[in-house]
Amino acid sequence: MCLSIPSEILEIDELNNAVVQTLGVKRRVSLDLIAEPCKVGDFVLIHVGVAMEKIDKEYAKESIKAYQEIVQQMQSGEIDENEGNLGYHELHR
């Protein structure tokens, strides 16, 4: 399973590579696998350095808010970092 956090396109160069921002972290990714045109301000989902899908801006913002809430709950101790990781304790004994 792959977890992809929505990333906002900040720049696009002439080779169809983009600088994106994911929760404050910037990285360069390829836009070559996305059929529809992308522009600065669009949101994409990324897998191993390649944007795989362009997503709705409102959905992206809702998802980012949910991820930020989870991070806050983990940092405050409300959620254990291994919660929901079925088999973690069995695998790491």
N, CA, C and O atoms as CSV, one atom per row, in Angstrom:
chain,resi,resn,atom,element,x,y,z
A,1,MET,N,N,0.838,-1.174,0.000
A,1,MET,CA,C,0.000,0.000,0.000
A,1,MET,C,C,0.883,1.237,0.000
A,1,MET,O,O,1.938,1.259,0.634
A,2,CYS,N,N,0.455,2.243,-0.699
A,2,CYS,CA,C,1.204,3.491,-0.788
A,2,CYS,C,C,0.352,4.619,-0.232
A,2,CYS,O,O,-0.838,4.719,-0.531
A,3,LEU,N,N,0.962,5.454,0.567
A,3,LEU,CA,C,0.280,6.633,1.098
A,3,LEU,C,C,0.852,7.844,0.385
A,3,LEU,O,O,2.063,8.066,0.404
A,4,SER,N,N,0.002,8.612,-0.232
A,4,SER,CA,C,0.457,9.808,-0.933
A,4,SER,C,C,-0.282,11.016,-0.387
A,4,SER,O,O,-1.511,11.082,-0.428
A,5,ILE,N,N,0.477,11.960,0.120
A,5,ILE,CA,C,-0.090,13.194,0.647
A,5,ILE,C,C,-0.153,14.194,-0.507
A,5,ILE,O,O,0.821,14.323,-1.249
A,6,PRO,N,N,-1.259,14.899,-0.679
A,6,PRO,CA,C,-1.357,15.864,-1.776
A,6,PRO,C,C,-0.209,16.873,-1.740
A,6,PRO,O,O,0.171,17.384,-0.686
A,7,SER,N,N,0.325,17.137,-2.926
A,7,SER,CA,C,1.437,18.068,-3.077
A,7,SER,C,C,1.033,19.180,-4.039
A,7,SER,O,O,0.460,18.921,-5.098
A,8,GLU,N,N,1.335,20.409,-3.663
A,8,GLU,CA,C,0.987,21.556,-4.499
A,8,GLU,C,C,2.124,21.885,-5.456
A,8,GLU,O,O,3.288,21.930,-5.058
A,9,ILE,N,N,1.783,22.113,-6.708
A,9,ILE,CA,C,2.777,22.488,-7.711
A,9,ILE,C,C,3.150,23.957,-7.516
A,9,ILE,O,O,2.289,24.837,-7.528
A,10,LEU,N,N,4.456,24.207,-7.337
A,10,LEU,CA,C,4.959,25.566,-7.151
A,10,LEU,C,C,5.595,26.122,-8.420
A,10,LEU,O,O,5.514,27.321,-8.687
A,11,GLU,N,N,6.232,25.240,-9.208
A,11,GLU,CA,C,6.907,25.643,-10.444
A,11,GLU,C,C,6.836,24.480,-11.430
A,11,GLU,O,O,6.785,23.316,-11.034
A,12,ILE,N,N,6.834,24.811,-12.713
A,12,ILE,CA,C,6.936,23.799,-13.763
A,12,ILE,C,C,7.979,24.285,-14.761
A,12,ILE,O,O,7.933,25.430,-15.210
A,13,ASP,N,N,8.932,23.394,-15.112
A,13,ASP,CA,C,9.962,23.798,-16.067
A,13,ASP,C,C,9.638,23.307,-17.476
A,13,ASP,O,O,8.618,22.656,-17.703
A,14,GLU,N,N,10.523,23.631,-18.415
A,14,GLU,CA,C,10.300,23.295,-19.821
A,14,GLU,C,C,10.393,21.790,-20.106
A,14,GLU,O,O,9.985,21.349,-21.181
A,15,LEU,N,N,10.917,21.002,-19.175
A,15,LEU,CA,C,11.022,19.546,-19.346
A,15,LEU,C,C,9.858,18.803,-18.689
A,15,LEU,O,O,9.875,17.577,-18.581
A,16,ASN,N,N,8.853,19.556,-18.254
A,16,ASN,CA,C,7.660,19.004,-17.602
A,16,ASN,C,C,7.961,18.408,-16.221
A,16,ASN,O,O,7.298,17.474,-15.769
A,17,ASN,N,N,8.977,18.977,-15.570
A,17,ASN,CA,C,9.272,18.645,-14.183
A,17,ASN,C,C,8.722,19.770,-13.320
A,17,ASN,O,O,8.685,20.929,-13.733
A,18,ALA,N,N,8.299,19.413,-12.125
A,18,ALA,CA,C,7.708,20.418,-11.237
A,18,ALA,C,C,8.403,20.426,-9.890
A,18,ALA,O,O,8.902,19.401,-9.424
A,19,VAL,N,N,8.429,21.585,-9.278
A,19,VAL,CA,C,8.778,21.685,-7.862
A,19,VAL,C,C,7.445,21.682,-7.135
A,19,VAL,O,O,6.576,22.514,-7.396
A,20,VAL,N,N,7.297,20.734,-6.220
A,20,VAL,CA,C,6.062,20.629,-5.448
A,20,VAL,C,C,6.376,20.773,-3.975
A,20,VAL,O,O,7.516,20.597,-3.543
A,21,GLN,N,N,5.346,21.096,-3.211
A,21,GLN,CA,C,5.487,21.214,-1.762
A,21,GLN,C,C,4.512,20.255,-1.102
A,21,GLN,O,O,3.314,20.262,-1.382
A,22,THR,N,N,5.065,19.420,-0.210
A,22,THR,CA,C,4.264,18.461,0.537
A,22,THR,C,C,4.467,18.729,2.020
A,22,THR,O,O,5.536,18.443,2.559
A,23,LEU,N,N,3.456,19.272,2.686
A,23,LEU,CA,C,3.555,19.603,4.114
A,23,LEU,C,C,4.831,20.376,4.434
A,23,LEU,O,O,5.503,20.095,5.427
A,24,GLY,N,N,5.158,21.342,3.593
A,24,GLY,CA,C,6.313,22.200,3.835
A,24,GLY,C,C,7.619,21.717,3.237
A,24,GLY,O,O,8.607,22.452,3.245
A,25,VAL,N,N,7.649,20.496,2.718
A,25,VAL,CA,C,8.861,19.938,2.119
A,25,VAL,C,C,8.769,20.082,0.602
A,25,VAL,O,O,7.784,19.672,-0.012
A,26,LYS,N,N,9.814,20.672,0.002
A,26,LYS,CA,C,9.833,20.850,-1.444
A,26,LYS,C,C,10.667,19.759,-2.090
A,26,LYS,O,O,11.686,19.329,-1.551
A,27,ARG,N,N,10.205,19.315,-3.279
A,27,ARG,CA,C,10.951,18.320,-4.046
A,27,ARG,C,C,10.616,18.493,-5.517
A,27,ARG,O,O,9.619,19.119,-5.876
A,28,ARG,N,N,11.467,17.928,-6.357
A,28,ARG,CA,C,11.250,17.985,-7.803
A,28,ARG,C,C,10.673,16.644,-8.243
A,28,ARG,O,O,11.164,15.588,-7.844
A,29,VAL,N,N,9.623,16.695,-9.072
A,29,VAL,CA,C,8.973,15.483,-9.571
A,29,VAL,C,C,8.680,15.630,-11.058
A,29,VAL,O,O,8.632,16.739,-11.591
A,30,SER,N,N,8.487,14.509,-11.705
A,30,SER,CA,C,8.096,14.494,-13.109
A,30,SER,C,C,6.579,14.546,-13.223
A,30,SER,O,O,5.864,13.927,-12.435
A,31,LEU,N,N,6.100,15.287,-14.206
A,31,LEU,CA,C,4.663,15.353,-14.495
A,31,LEU,C,C,4.309,14.520,-15.733
A,31,LEU,O,O,3.172,14.573,-16.203
A,32,ASP,N,N,5.258,13.760,-16.259
A,32,ASP,CA,C,5.083,13.072,-17.539
A,32,ASP,C,C,3.951,12.051,-17.566
A,32,ASP,O,O,3.419,11.784,-18.643
A,33,LEU,N,N,3.558,11.471,-16.442
A,33,LEU,CA,C,2.514,10.444,-16.458
A,33,LEU,C,C,1.103,11.002,-16.294
A,33,LEU,O,O,0.133,10.245,-16.300
A,34,ILE,N,N,0.985,12.304,-16.151
A,34,ILE,CA,C,-0.345,12.913,-16.017
A,34,ILE,C,C,-0.812,13.367,-17.399
A,34,ILE,O,O,-0.153,14.181,-18.047
A,35,ALA,N,N,-1.947,12.839,-17.843
A,35,ALA,CA,C,-2.443,13.117,-19.190
A,35,ALA,C,C,-2.945,14.554,-19.350
A,35,ALA,O,O,-2.749,15.176,-20.394
A,36,GLU,N,N,-3.589,15.068,-18.311
A,36,GLU,CA,C,-4.149,16.417,-18.433
A,36,GLU,C,C,-3.111,17.471,-18.080
A,36,GLU,O,O,-2.182,17.196,-17.320
A,37,PRO,N,N,-3.259,18.667,-18.619
A,37,PRO,CA,C,-2.305,19.737,-18.330
A,37,PRO,C,C,-2.310,20.106,-16.842
A,37,PRO,O,O,-3.358,20.113,-16.196
A,38,CYS,N,N,-1.138,20.407,-16.320
A,38,CYS,CA,C,-1.004,20.859,-14.933
A,38,CYS,C,C,-0.477,22.283,-14.938
A,38,CYS,O,O,0.234,22.698,-15.854
A,39,LYS,N,N,-0.840,23.027,-13.895
A,39,LYS,CA,C,-0.352,24.397,-13.768
A,39,LYS,C,C,0.026,24.664,-12.311
A,39,LYS,O,O,-0.341,23.907,-11.413
A,40,VAL,N,N,0.752,25.732,-12.099
A,40,VAL,CA,C,1.113,26.146,-10.741
A,40,VAL,C,C,-0.175,26.327,-9.944
A,40,VAL,O,O,-1.132,26.946,-10.410
A,41,GLY,N,N,-0.179,25.774,-8.732
A,41,GLY,CA,C,-1.352,25.851,-7.869
A,41,GLY,C,C,-2.182,24.584,-7.873
A,41,GLY,O,O,-3.000,24.377,-6.977
A,42,ASP,N,N,-1.980,23.713,-8.891
A,42,ASP,CA,C,-2.678,22.423,-8.905
A,42,ASP,C,C,-2.082,21.505,-7.847
A,42,ASP,O,O,-0.956,21.704,-7.394
A,43,PHE,N,N,-2.860,20.493,-7.462
A,43,PHE,CA,C,-2.400,19.492,-6.510
A,43,PHE,C,C,-2.292,18.142,-7.200
A,43,PHE,O,O,-3.135,17.774,-8.018
A,44,VAL,N,N,-1.231,17.409,-6.852
A,44,VAL,CA,C,-0.990,16.091,-7.430
A,44,VAL,C,C,-0.662,15.093,-6.328
A,44,VAL,O,O,-0.279,15.468,-5.219
A,45,LEU,N,N,-0.819,13.815,-6.658
A,45,LEU,CA,C,-0.373,12.726,-5.796
A,45,LEU,C,C,0.887,12.144,-6.425
A,45,LEU,O,O,0.956,11.960,-7.641
A,46,ILE,N,N,1.884,11.856,-5.589
A,46,ILE,CA,C,3.201,11.455,-6.067
A,46,ILE,C,C,3.554,10.060,-5.565
A,46,ILE,O,O,3.208,9.675,-4.448
A,47,HIS,N,N,4.253,9.313,-6.418
A,47,HIS,CA,C,4.811,8.018,-6.029
A,47,HIS,C,C,6.225,7.953,-6.594
A,47,HIS,O,O,6.419,8.103,-7.800
A,48,VAL,N,N,7.189,7.735,-5.751
A,48,VAL,CA,C,8.620,7.648,-6.073
A,48,VAL,C,C,9.094,8.678,-7.104
A,48,VAL,O,O,9.715,8.324,-8.106
A,49,GLY,N,N,8.801,9.924,-6.853
A,49,GLY,CA,C,9.309,11.012,-7.670
A,49,GLY,C,C,8.535,11.310,-8.943
A,49,GLY,O,O,8.970,12.109,-9.772
A,50,VAL,N,N,7.383,10.661,-9.093
A,50,VAL,CA,C,6.565,10.893,-10.282
A,50,VAL,C,C,5.151,11.241,-9.849
A,50,VAL,O,O,4.549,10.531,-9.044
A,51,ALA,N,N,4.624,12.335,-10.382
A,51,ALA,CA,C,3.234,12.681,-10.113
A,51,ALA,C,C,2.356,11.691,-10.876
A,51,ALA,O,O,2.513,11.514,-12.083
A,52,MET,N,N,1.438,11.054,-10.166
A,52,MET,CA,C,0.609,10.005,-10.757
A,52,MET,C,C,-0.795,10.478,-11.106
A,52,MET,O,O,-1.437,9.940,-12.008
A,53,GLU,N,N,-1.266,11.494,-10.378
A,53,GLU,CA,C,-2.654,11.912,-10.560
A,53,GLU,C,C,-2.826,13.353,-10.109
A,53,GLU,O,O,-2.279,13.765,-9.086
A,54,LYS,N,N,-3.579,14.101,-10.869
A,54,LYS,CA,C,-3.965,15.457,-10.478
A,54,LYS,C,C,-5.279,15.329,-9.703
A,54,LYS,O,O,-6.174,14.591,-10.115
A,55,ILE,N,N,-5.395,16.053,-8.572
A,55,ILE,CA,C,-6.591,15.932,-7.744
A,55,ILE,C,C,-7.225,17.296,-7.501
A,55,ILE,O,O,-6.592,18.340,-7.652
A,56,ASP,N,N,-8.476,17.249,-7.126
A,56,ASP,CA,C,-9.256,18.440,-6.833
A,56,ASP,C,C,-8.632,19.234,-5.684
A,56,ASP,O,O,-8.227,18.658,-4.674
A,57,LYS,N,N,-8.557,20.544,-5.840
A,57,LYS,CA,C,-7.917,21.419,-4.849
A,57,LYS,C,C,-8.602,21.344,-3.480
A,57,LYS,O,O,-7.918,21.289,-2.458
A,58,GLU,N,N,-9.930,21.341,-3.441
A,58,GLU,CA,C,-10.640,21.282,-2.154
A,58,GLU,C,C,-10.409,19.945,-1.456
A,58,GLU,O,O,-10.200,19.904,-0.244
A,59,TYR,N,N,-10.447,18.855,-2.216
A,59,TYR,CA,C,-10.170,17.534,-1.653
A,59,TYR,C,C,-8.742,17.490,-1.109
A,59,TYR,O,O,-8.504,16.942,-0.033
A,60,ALA,N,N,-7.801,18.062,-1.845
A,60,ALA,CA,C,-6.407,18.096,-1.405
A,60,ALA,C,C,-6.273,18.846,-0.089
A,60,ALA,O,O,-5.586,18.385,0.823
A,61,LYS,N,N,-6.921,19.993,0.015
A,61,LYS,CA,C,-6.828,20.790,1.240
A,61,LYS,C,C,-7.459,20.066,2.432
A,61,LYS,O,O,-6.935,20.135,3.544
A,62,GLU,N,N,-8.576,19.374,2.207
A,62,GLU,CA,C,-9.197,18.586,3.283
A,62,GLU,C,C,-8.273,17.463,3.731
A,62,GLU,O,O,-8.144,17.206,4.928
A,63,SER,N,N,-7.631,16.794,2.780
A,63,SER,CA,C,-6.705,15.706,3.099
A,63,SER,C,C,-5.513,16.212,3.885
A,63,SER,O,O,-5.114,15.599,4.875
A,64,ILE,N,N,-4.939,17.328,3.453
A,64,ILE,CA,C,-3.788,17.904,4.153
A,64,ILE,C,C,-4.167,18.267,5.582
A,64,ILE,O,O,-3.393,18.029,6.509
A,65,LYS,N,N,-5.345,18.837,5.765
A,65,LYS,CA,C,-5.808,19.185,7.110
A,65,LYS,C,C,-5.910,17.929,7.979
A,65,LYS,O,O,-5.517,17.952,9.145
A,66,ALA,N,N,-6.424,16.854,7.428
A,66,ALA,CA,C,-6.544,15.595,8.185
A,66,ALA,C,C,-5.164,15.057,8.559
A,66,ALA,O,O,-4.963,14.611,9.688
A,67,TYR,N,N,-4.207,15.093,7.620
A,67,TYR,CA,C,-2.847,14.636,7.931
A,67,TYR,C,C,-2.219,15.496,9.018
A,67,TYR,O,O,-1.550,14.969,9.907
A,68,GLN,N,N,-2.422,16.807,8.965
A,68,GLN,CA,C,-1.859,17.697,9.979
A,68,GLN,C,C,-2.457,17.407,11.356
A,68,GLN,O,O,-1.750,17.462,12.363
A,69,GLU,N,N,-3.750,17.100,11.404
A,69,GLU,CA,C,-4.384,16.747,12.676
A,69,GLU,C,C,-3.804,15.449,13.236
A,69,GLU,O,O,-3.586,15.339,14.442
A,70,ILE,N,N,-3.557,14.481,12.382
A,70,ILE,CA,C,-2.958,13.218,12.824
A,70,ILE,C,C,-1.560,13.462,13.381
A,70,ILE,O,O,-1.202,12.917,14.426
A,71,VAL,N,N,-0.772,14.279,12.689
A,71,VAL,CA,C,0.585,14.598,13.163
A,71,VAL,C,C,0.524,15.269,14.527
A,71,VAL,O,O,1.298,14.925,15.420
A,72,GLN,N,N,-0.391,16.226,14.698
A,72,GLN,CA,C,-0.528,16.902,15.996
A,72,GLN,C,C,-0.902,15.920,17.098
A,72,GLN,O,O,-0.372,15.995,18.206
A,73,GLN,N,N,-1.810,15.003,16.798
A,73,GLN,CA,C,-2.224,14.015,17.794
A,73,GLN,C,C,-1.086,13.075,18.135
A,73,GLN,O,O,-0.959,12.666,19.289
A,74,MET,N,N,-0.258,12.720,17.169
A,74,MET,CA,C,0.898,11.873,17.448
A,74,MET,C,C,1.917,12.623,18.303
A,74,MET,O,O,2.485,12.058,19.237
A,75,GLN,N,N,2.147,13.896,17.980
A,75,GLN,CA,C,3.121,14.683,18.732
A,75,GLN,C,C,2.668,14.928,20.163
A,75,GLN,O,O,3.497,15.018,21.068
A,76,SER,N,N,1.353,15.038,20.378
A,76,SER,CA,C,0.844,15.283,21.727
A,76,SER,C,C,0.667,13.991,22.524
A,76,SER,O,O,0.382,14.028,23.721
A,77,GLY,N,N,0.837,12.848,21.854
A,77,GLY,CA,C,0.691,11.570,22.544
A,77,GLY,C,C,-0.725,11.020,22.526
A,77,GLY,O,O,-0.973,9.950,23.082
A,78,GLU,N,N,-1.663,11.729,21.896
A,78,GLU,CA,C,-3.038,11.239,21.810
A,78,GLU,C,C,-3.115,9.962,20.974
A,78,GLU,O,O,-3.937,9.085,21.237
A,79,ILE,N,N,-2.261,9.872,19.979
A,79,ILE,CA,C,-2.179,8.683,19.131
A,79,ILE,C,C,-0.773,8.128,19.258
A,79,ILE,O,O,0.206,8.852,19.077
A,80,ASP,N,N,-0.673,6.838,19.571
A,80,ASP,CA,C,0.621,6.171,19.608
A,80,ASP,C,C,1.123,6.019,18.177
A,80,ASP,O,O,0.338,5.733,17.273
A,81,GLU,N,N,2.420,6.208,17.962
A,81,GLU,CA,C,2.948,6.141,16.604
A,81,GLU,C,C,2.735,4.789,15.934
A,81,GLU,O,O,2.801,4.694,14.709
A,82,ASN,N,N,2.482,3.744,16.716
A,82,ASN,CA,C,2.255,2.415,16.149
A,82,ASN,C,C,0.778,2.043,16.080
A,82,ASN,O,O,0.444,0.939,15.649
A,83,GLU,N,N,-0.113,2.942,16.499
A,83,GLU,CA,C,-1.539,2.652,16.469
A,83,GLU,C,C,-1.994,2.417,15.038
A,83,GLU,O,O,-1.657,3.178,14.131
A,84,GLY,N,N,-2.750,1.369,14.853
A,84,GLY,CA,C,-3.252,1.039,13.532
A,84,GLY,C,C,-2.279,0.244,12.698
A,84,GLY,O,O,-2.605,-0.166,11.584
A,85,ASN,N,N,-1.079,0.018,13.223
A,85,ASN,CA,C,-0.079,-0.751,12.503
A,85,ASN,C,C,-0.200,-2.212,12.928
A,85,ASN,O,O,0.580,-2.693,13.750
A,86,LEU,N,N,-1.167,-2.903,12.370
A,86,LEU,CA,C,-1.444,-4.282,12.752
A,86,LEU,C,C,-0.218,-5.153,12.528
A,86,LEU,O,O,0.386,-5.138,11.456
A,87,GLY,N,N,0.127,-5.891,13.533
A,87,GLY,CA,C,1.263,-6.790,13.418
A,87,GLY,C,C,2.592,-6.148,13.737
A,87,GLY,O,O,3.611,-6.840,13.727
A,88,TYR,N,N,2.633,-4.859,14.020
A,88,TYR,CA,C,3.902,-4.182,14.290
A,88,TYR,C,C,4.639,-4.836,15.437
A,88,TYR,O,O,5.822,-5.155,15.325
A,89,HIS,N,N,3.936,-5.036,16.545
A,89,HIS,CA,C,4.601,-5.594,17.721
A,89,HIS,C,C,5.032,-7.029,17.490
A,89,HIS,O,O,6.057,-7.458,18.019
A,90,GLU,N,N,4.273,-7.775,16.714
A,90,GLU,CA,C,4.653,-9.150,16.390
A,90,GLU,C,C,5.901,-9.188,15.528
A,90,GLU,O,O,6.764,-10.045,15.716
A,91,LEU,N,N,5.998,-8.271,14.590
A,91,LEU,CA,C,7.134,-8.245,13.688
A,91,LEU,C,C,8.397,-7.687,14.318
A,91,LEU,O,O,9.503,-7.983,13.865
A,92,HIS,N,N,8.241,-6.888,15.352
A,92,HIS,CA,C,9.396,-6.198,15.949
A,92,HIS,C,C,9.693,-6.659,17.362
A,92,HIS,O,O,10.116,-5.866,18.204
A,93,ARG,N,N,9.479,-7.907,17.617
A,93,ARG,CA,C,9.823,-8.461,18.947
A,93,ARG,C,C,11.221,-8.951,18.960
A,93,ARG,O,O,11.691,-9.448,19.983
